[in-house]
Amino acid sequence: MSVAQDAGTNKLANILVVDDDLTMRFLLKRVLSNAGFNVFLAENGKVAIDEYLSDEIGVVLLDVQMPVMGGMECLRYICKHYPDLAPIMLTANEEVTNAVEAMRHGAFDYVIKPPEMKKLVALAQRAFQTYTQAKRLRKVEAELAGAREHEIFIASKIQRSLLLGRPPEDIEGLKISSLTIPSQKVDGDFIDFFKLNDHTVDVVVADVMGKGLLSAFFGAAMKSHFLRALHELTIDAVTCKMMNDQCVLNQDANGSFHLPQPQDIITRVQSRMIRNLEELESFVTLCYARFDMVEKTICFVDCGHVRTIHYKGESGDVELLQGINMPLGFPEKDPFIQYSASFQPGDLFFFYSDGLTENRNPDNEMYNEERLVDFIKQHGHLDPKKIIDSAYVEMIAFADSKTFDDDFTCVAIKIESEQGLAQLNTEAILEIKSDLKELVRVRIFIREFCESVPDSLLDPRRIDMLEIAVTEVATNIIRHAYSGRADEQIQIKAQMAEDKIILLFYDWGQGFDPQMVPPLKDISKMAIKDLPEGGMGCYIIAQSVDEVEYSSDKKGKNCACLKIILAPDIGD
């Protein structure tokens, strides 16, 4: 079949005639063929749809009254699946209402039988011209959409290089990791890090209202203003006056130049951008924090941003840091207020955008701050990169999606211990629902708990075996104790004893009697076809850990206890 082309080409235009009258079909074929059309014939709408309709048909003549599938039903199908194609309706009925209905459903025109052939040919030619113009327009629109998509792709690359600063790796005692995932290809979240000297770094986490190119470009402009304000205020701080032909510099007790305070930097940026923010009816929430590793303090200015989480490594407690300043873009008569807090080795600071706490699951529930605080309590002892990666997995599991409605940004900053050794995690608790989708959280929980154990006591191979065991236990509880119900509670407690790891799985479902499982020697003698449908997981668990115990109390609380002996690897 020839592809329909513009009238100026040498190729014939394809036209489909759909009419149950055999005589009319062949009469129209002869007339239209003589007029230069490539004609195809169908006796009803169903045959037309099943055998002939495609993007290569440029014109359709469609009879209204036909058996099997009439013209109006076929018209609706064509307008839905081939929007560039507008059929010409043929009918012996002169009722105006029929013509109005056909035109309302997308017909190009309406012709009464028997048609005047010259007028019908002219009408078909106009219909074909309209069709080719619509296809050209659609092609141009697709090319423009492609060009816009390419521009946005380039803009996203520019954004990642301009807006998403790279954390310094040479501040002794600090370890930093960050992640930004835009809800669109370009977003308004931006983060940056300004290393002021060998022991001081400033961190900015900000969220421009809105999404897309405008907010991204505005974020880039704001970052430029921060850099300029920091530079100008630093120059102002290094005051120089001539005295006996010498330059006297403003220095502190340590011999370092006085650094501009975060509140002064914010004040200058606000004064420079307030007019632009008001004109665009936009605002920016942010947290500007300074880490001083000599003074062991964080000094921060919070402007309407979500509360920063301070995890205290020694106690495992969490404090939420928040200021009282309005977002940038709001008229601020009072000066910006900054706060300070001390930190110790093992502490963690978690900065984030509201895209995390406002992330929603399929039931439209928000993740919320409370869940995030619990997450940090469980993971705060880990390396910052592992915390960031786990947070991303947590958000995906909660939303049941890898895409989010809002921009996802977080920064984890860990105060390393002076010995550079990870703190040993002695106890952790995870609560999950009896849903197989939660298994990924169980595996992550176990791996993270084992992270602080030296390889000499628990090598990677044994951790792999342990992961298999806990997956089997959790799966058995979900499938058998709770019979597949996805809304029941499972609690997992991990404990570090002097020479072993103890894992306790609690559920309140159907109890398990290990005596009902046949001995391993009996299983080994069975043919594959005779193996029991359930129970194999018990053998997998038993082979993966050192000890397994099952128990139930009088209140219906079941417990599966796994023990792994921590033994040095003495080699051969």
C-alpha positions in Angstrom: 0.0 0.0 0.0 1.4 3.4 -0.9 1.9 6.0 1.8 -0.5 8.9 1.5 1.4 12.0 0.4 0.7 15.7 -0.3 -1.2 16.4 -3.5 2.0 17.8 -5.0 3.7 14.4 -5.0 3.6 11.7 -7.6 2.2 9.1 -5.2 -1.6 8.5 -5.1 -3.6 9.5 -2.0 -5.2 6.6 -0.3 -9.0 6.7 0.2 -11.2 4.1 1.9 -14.8 3.7 0.7 -17.0 2.0 3.4 -20.5 1.2 2.0 -22.7 -1.9 2.2 -24.1 -1.2 -1.3 -21.9 -3.1 -3.8 -23.0 -0.9 -6.8 -22.2 2.3 -4.9 -18.8 1.0 -3.8 -17.7 0.2 -7.4 -19.2 3.4 -8.8 -17.2 5.4 -6.3 -14.1 3.4 -6.9 -14.2 4.2 -10.6 -14.8 7.9 -10.1 -12.2 8.4 -7.4 -9.6 6.3 -9.3 -10.1 8.5 -12.3 -9.5 11.5 -10.0 -6.1 10.2 -8.9 -7.0 8.4 -5.7 -5.8 4.9 -4.7 -9.1 3.4 -3.6 -9.8 0.6 -1.1 -13.3 -0.9 -0.4 -15.0 -2.2 2.7 -18.6 -3.4 3.1 -19.1 -2.3 6.7 -17.4 -0.5 9.6 -16.0 -3.7 11.2 -14.2 -4.8 8.0 -12.9 -1.2 7.6 -11.4 -1.3 11.1 -10.0 -4.8 11.0 -8.5 -4.8 7.5 -7.9 -1.3 6.1 -7.7 1.5 8.6 -4.2 2.7 9.3 -2.1 5.8 9.3 -1.7 5.4 5.5 -5.4 6.1 4.8 -5.8 9.8 4.1 -9.6 10.0 3.4 -12.6 7.9 4.4 -16.1 7.9 2.7 -18.4 6.4 5.3 -22.0 5.3 4.8 -24.2 5.9 7.8 -26.6 2.9 7.5 -24.7 -0.5 7.4 -25.1 -3.9 8.9 -22.6 -5.4 11.5 -21.2 -1.9 12.3 -22.8 1.3 11.2 -21.2 4.5 10.1 -21.7 6.4 13.4 -20.0 3.7 15.5 -17.1 3.5 13.0 -16.9 7.3 13.0 -16.4 7.4 16.8 -13.7 4.7 16.5 -11.9 6.7 13.8 -12.0 10.0 15.7 -10.6 8.3 18.8 -7.8 6.3 17.2 -7.0 8.4 14.1 -7.6 12.0 15.2 -6.1 13.5 12.0 -8.6 11.6 9.9 -12.0 13.2 9.4 -14.4 11.0 7.4 -17.0 12.2 4.9 -20.4 10.7 5.8 -22.7 9.3 3.1 -26.5 8.8 3.6 -29.8 8.6 1.8 -31.4 10.3 4.9 -31.9 14.0 4.5 -32.6 14.6 8.3 -30.6 17.6 9.5 -30.2 16.0 13.0 -28.2 13.2 11.5 -25.8 15.6 9.9 -25.5 17.6 13.1 -24.7 14.4 15.1 -22.1 13.3 12.5 -20.3 16.7 12.5 -20.4 16.7 16.3 -18.6 13.4 16.4 -15.8 14.7 14.1 -17.0 14.2 10.5 -15.4 16.4 7.9 -18.7 16.8 5.9 -22.0 15.2 5.2 -23.2 14.2 1.7 -26.7 13.0 0.6 -26.9 10.0 -1.8 -26.8 9.9 -4.7 -23.9 12.3 -4.6 -22.9 14.7 -7.3 -19.6 13.2 -8.3 -17.6 16.3 -9.1 -18.5 17.9 -5.8 -17.7 14.6 -4.0 -14.3 14.5 -5.6 -13.6 18.1 -4.7 -14.7 17.4 -1.2 -12.4 14.3 -0.9 -9.4 16.4 -2.2 -10.1 19.1 0.5 -10.4 16.4 3.1 -7.1 14.9 2.1 -5.4 18.4 2.1 -6.8 18.9 5.7 -5.4 15.4 6.6 -1.9 16.1 5.3 -1.8 19.5 7.0 -2.8 18.0 10.3 -0.1 15.4 9.9 2.5 18.1 9.1 1.4 20.1 12.2 1.6 17.0 14.4 5.1 16.3 13.1 6.2 19.9 13.8 4.7 19.7 17.3 6.6 16.4 17.9 9.8 18.0 16.7 9.2 21.1 18.9 8.4 18.8 21.9 11.6 16.9 21.2 13.6 20.2 21.0 12.0 21.3 24.3 12.9 17.9 25.9 16.4 18.3 24.7 16.6 21.8 26.1 15.3 20.6 29.5 17.8 17.7 29.4 20.6 20.3 28.9 19.1 22.5 31.6 19.1 19.6 34.0 22.8 18.9 33.3 23.5 22.6 33.9 21.5 22.5 37.1 23.4 19.5 38.4 26.6 21.3 37.8 25.5 24.8 39.1 22.9 24.0 41.8 24.1 20.8 43.4 27.4 21.6 45.0 29.9 18.8 45.8 30.7 18.3 49.5 34.3 18.8 50.6 36.2 15.7 51.5 39.1 17.3 53.3 37.5 18.7 56.4 39.1 16.6 59.2 36.4 14.9 61.3 33.5 15.5 58.9 32.0 13.1 56.5 29.3 14.4 54.2 27.0 12.7 51.7 24.1 14.2 49.7 21.4 13.3 47.2 18.9 15.2 45.1 16.2 13.6 42.9 14.0 16.1 41.0 10.3 15.3 40.7 10.7 16.8 37.2 13.8 16.9 35.1 14.7 20.3 36.6 13.7 21.5 40.1 14.1 24.3 42.5 16.0 22.5 45.3 19.6 23.4 45.7 22.4 22.5 48.0 25.9 23.9 48.3 29.0 23.7 50.5 31.5 26.6 51.1 34.8 25.6 52.7 36.0 28.7 54.6 39.2 27.2 56.0 40.6 23.8 57.0 38.2 23.4 59.9 35.1 25.4 58.9 32.5 24.6 56.2 29.1 26.3 55.5 26.2 24.2 54.2 23.2 25.6 52.4 20.0 23.5 51.8 17.2 25.5 50.1 13.9 25.0 48.3 12.6 27.5 45.9 8.8 27.5 45.7 7.6 25.7 42.5 9.1 23.3 40.1 10.6 23.3 36.6 12.9 25.7 34.8 11.8 28.9 36.5 12.5 27.7 40.0 15.8 26.1 38.9 17.1 29.3 37.3 16.0 31.2 40.3 17.9 28.8 42.5 21.0 29.4 40.4 20.6 33.1 40.8 20.2 32.7 44.6 23.3 30.6 44.8 25.2 33.3 42.9 24.0 35.8 45.5 25.2 33.6 48.3 28.7 33.4 46.8 28.8 37.2 46.3 27.5 38.0 49.8 30.1 35.6 51.3 32.9 37.2 49.2 31.9 40.8 50.0 31.4 40.2 53.7 34.7 38.4 53.9 36.4 41.4 52.2 34.7 43.7 54.7 35.9 41.6 57.6 39.5 41.9 56.5 39.7 45.5 57.3 42.9 47.2 56.3 44.1 50.6 57.4 47.4 52.3 56.9 49.4 52.7 60.1 53.1 53.5 59.9 53.1 52.1 56.3 51.8 48.7 57.6 48.5 46.9 57.0 46.7 45.9 60.2 44.3 43.0 59.6 41.2 42.2 61.7 42.1 38.8 63.2 40.8 36.6 66.0 42.7 35.0 68.8 43.7 32.0 66.6 45.2 34.4 64.0 42.4 33.7 61.6 40.4 36.4 59.8 36.9 36.9 61.3 34.4 35.1 59.2 31.1 36.8 58.3 28.2 35.3 60.4 25.5 33.2 58.7 22.8 35.7 59.8 24.7 38.6 58.0 25.1 36.5 54.8 21.3 35.7 54.8 20.5 39.4 55.5 22.5 40.6 52.5 21.1 37.9 50.2 17.5 38.8 51.3 18.2 42.5 50.6 19.5 41.7 47.1 16.6 39.3 46.1 13.5 40.6 47.9 12.4 42.7 44.9 12.7 39.8 42.5 11.0 37.4 44.8 8.1 39.8 45.3 7.7 40.4 41.6 7.6 36.6 40.9 5.4 36.0 44.0 7.8 33.4 45.1 9.7 32.6 48.2 12.6 30.4 49.4 12.9 28.2 52.5 16.4 27.4 53.5 18.8 26.3 56.3 22.3 27.9 56.3 24.5 26.0 58.7 28.2 26.4 59.7 30.3 23.6 61.1 33.3 24.6 63.2 35.4 21.6 63.9 37.7 23.5 66.4 34.8 24.9 68.5 32.8 21.7 67.9 29.7 23.8 67.2 27.0 24.2 64.5 25.8 27.7 63.9 22.6 27.9 61.7 20.0 30.2 60.4 16.7 28.5 59.6 14.3 30.4 57.3 11.0 28.5 57.3 12.7 25.3 56.3 11.8 21.8 57.6 13.5 21.0 60.9 17.1 19.6 60.8 17.5 16.4 62.6 20.4 16.2 65.1 21.2 12.5 66.0 23.4 12.2 69.1 25.7 9.2 68.7 26.5 8.7 72.4 22.9 8.5 73.6 21.0 7.7 70.4 18.6 10.6 71.2 17.4 13.0 68.5 17.0 16.8 68.7 15.1 18.8 66.0 16.7 22.1 65.1 14.5 25.0 64.0 14.5 28.7 63.9 11.8 31.4 63.9 12.8 33.3 60.7 10.4 33.7 57.8 11.3 32.4 54.3 13.3 34.6 52.0 10.9 36.7 50.0 8.8 37.8 52.9 9.3 41.3 54.2 11.5 40.9 57.2 11.7 43.9 59.5 13.5 42.1 62.4 17.1 40.9 61.9 17.6 37.2 61.1 18.3 35.2 64.2 21.0 32.5 64.3 21.3 29.6 66.7 24.1 27.4 67.8 24.5 23.9 69.2 27.4 21.8 70.2 28.2 18.3 68.8 30.3 15.3 69.7 32.0 12.5 67.7 29.4 10.1 66.5 26.7 12.8 66.0 24.8 13.1 62.7 23.0 16.1 61.2 20.3 15.3 58.6 19.1 18.1 56.3 16.3 17.5 53.9 13.5 19.1 51.8 9.8 18.6 52.5 9.7 16.2 49.5 10.7 13.5 52.0 8.2 14.1 54.7 5.4 14.9 52.3 6.0 11.8 50.2 2.7 9.9 49.9 1.9 6.2 49.7 -0.8 4.6 47.6 -3.3 5.2 50.5 -2.4 9.0 50.3 -0.7 8.9 53.7 2.3 11.2 54.1 5.6 9.8 55.3 5.8 12.7 57.8 8.4 13.9 60.2 7.7 11.3 62.9 8.6 8.5 60.5 11.7 10.2 59.4 12.9 10.8 62.9 12.4 7.1 63.7 14.3 6.2 60.6 17.3 8.4 61.7 17.2 6.9 65.2 17.6 3.4 63.6 20.2 4.4 61.0 22.1 7.3 62.7 25.1 5.2 63.6 25.8 4.4 60.0 28.1 6.0 57.4 26.4 9.1 55.8 26.4 7.5 52.3 24.6 4.4 53.7 22.0 6.6 55.5 21.3 8.5 52.2 21.0 5.3 50.2 18.7 3.7 52.9 16.5 6.8 53.0 16.1 6.6 49.2 15.1 2.9 49.5 12.8 3.7 52.4 11.0 6.4 50.3 10.6 4.1 47.3 9.2 1.3 49.5 6.8 3.7 51.2 5.5 5.3 48.0 5.6 2.1 46.1 7.2 4.1 43.3 10.6 5.4 42.1 9.1 8.8 41.1 8.0 11.4 43.6 5.4 14.2 43.5 8.0 16.7 45.0 11.7 17.2 44.8 13.7 14.8 47.0 16.8 16.4 48.6 18.8 15.3 51.7 22.3 15.9 53.2 23.8 13.7 55.9 26.8 15.1 57.8 28.5 12.8 60.3 31.0 13.9 63.0 33.5 11.2 63.0 35.0 9.7 66.1 38.6 10.7 66.8 39.7 7.1 66.4 37.8 6.9 63.1 36.0 3.7 64.2 32.3 3.2 63.8 30.4 2.8 67.0 29.2 -0.6 67.8 25.4 -0.8 67.5 24.1 -2.9 70.5 20.4 -3.0 69.8 18.0 -1.9 67.1 14.3 -2.5 66.5 12.3 -2.6 63.2 8.5 -2.8 63.0 7.0 -3.7 59.7 3.6 -4.7 58.2 3.0 -8.3 57.1 3.5 -7.4 53.5 6.1 -9.1 51.2 7.1 -5.7 49.9 8.6 -5.0 53.4 11.2 -7.8 52.9 13.6 -5.3 51.4 13.5 -3.2 54.6 14.2 -6.3 56.6 17.3 -7.2 54.6 18.6 -3.6 54.8 17.9 -3.5 58.6 20.0 -6.7 59.2 22.9 -5.6 56.9 23.1 -2.2 58.6 23.0 -3.7 62.1 25.9 -6.0 61.1 27.8 -3.1 59.5 29.8 -2.2 62.6 30.9 -5.8 63.4 34.5 -6.3 62.2 35.0 -8.7 59.3 37.2 -10.8 61.5 34.2 -11.7 63.6 31.4 -11.7 61.0 32.6 -12.0 57.4 30.5 -11.0 54.3 29.7 -14.6 53.5 28.0 -15.1 56.9 26.1 -11.9 56.6 24.8 -13.2 53.2 23.7 -16.4 55.0 22.1 -14.4 57.7 20.2 -12.3 55.2 18.8 -15.5 53.6 17.7 -16.7 57.1 15.9 -13.5 58.1 14.2 -13.3 54.7 12.9 -16.9 55.2 11.7 -16.2 58.8 9.8 -13.0 57.7 8.3 -14.7 54.7 7.1 -17.6 56.8 5.4 -15.2 59.3 3.7 -13.4 56.5 2.5 -16.4 54.5 1.7 -18.8 57.4 1.3 -17.0 60.7 -0.8 -14.3 59.1 -2.1 -16.3 56.1 -1.0 -13.7 53.7 -2.8 -10.8 55.4 -0.8 -7.6 54.6 -1.8 -5.4 57.5 -0.6 -7.3 60.6 2.3 -6.3 62.8 5.8 -7.9 62.8 8.5 -6.7 65.2 12.2 -7.5 64.7 14.7 -6.9 67.5 18.5 -7.2 66.9 20.8 -7.4 69.9 24.6 -7.6 70.1 25.7 -9.8 73.0 29.3 -10.3 74.0 30.0 -13.1 71.6 26.9 -13.4 69.5 24.1 -11.6 67.5 20.6 -12.4 68.6 17.7 -11.7 66.3 14.1 -11.9 67.7 11.1 -12.0 65.3 7.8 -11.3 67.1 4.3 -11.9 65.6 0.8 -12.4 66.9 -0.5 -14.8 64.3 -0.9 -18.6 64.0 1.8 -20.3 66.2 4.4 -22.6 64.7 5.3 -26.0 66.0 8.7 -27.1 64.9 7.9 -30.7 65.9 5.5 -30.9 62.9 8.5 -30.5 60.5 9.9 -33.9 59.5 13.6 -34.6 60.4 16.2 -33.6 57.8 17.3 -37.2 57.3 13.7 -38.1 56.3 13.5 -35.3 53.8 16.8 -36.3 52.2 15.4 -39.7 51.3 12.3 -38.3 49.5 11.9 -37.9 45.8 11.5 -34.3 44.6 7.8 -34.9 43.7 7.2 -36.2 47.3 8.7 -33.2 49.1 6.3 -31.4 51.4 4.8 -28.1 50.0 5.8 -26.2 53.1 8.5 -26.4 55.7 11.6 -26.2 53.5 12.3 -22.8 54.9 13.0 -24.2 58.3 15.9 -26.2 56.9 17.3 -23.2 55.1 17.1 -21.2 58.3 18.8 -23.9 60.4 21.6 -24.2 57.9 22.2 -20.4 57.8 22.6 -19.6 61.5 24.1 -21.2 64.6 21.0 -21.6 66.7 17.2 -21.4 66.1 14.5 -21.4 68.8 10.7 -21.1 68.4 8.4 -20.2 71.3 4.9 -18.8 72.1 3.5 -17.3 75.2 0.0 -17.6 76.7 -1.0 -14.2 75.2 -0.5 -15.5 71.6 2.8 -13.8 71.0 5.1 -15.9 68.9 8.9 -15.6 68.8 11.5 -16.9 66.4 15.0 -16.5 67.8 18.1 -16.7 65.6 21.6 -16.7 67.1 24.9 -16.1 65.2 28.1 -16.8 67.1 30.8 -14.1 66.6 34.0 -16.1 66.1 37.4 -14.8 64.9 38.5 -16.0 61.5 41.7 -18.0 62.4 42.3 -19.2 58.8 43.5 -22.6 57.8 
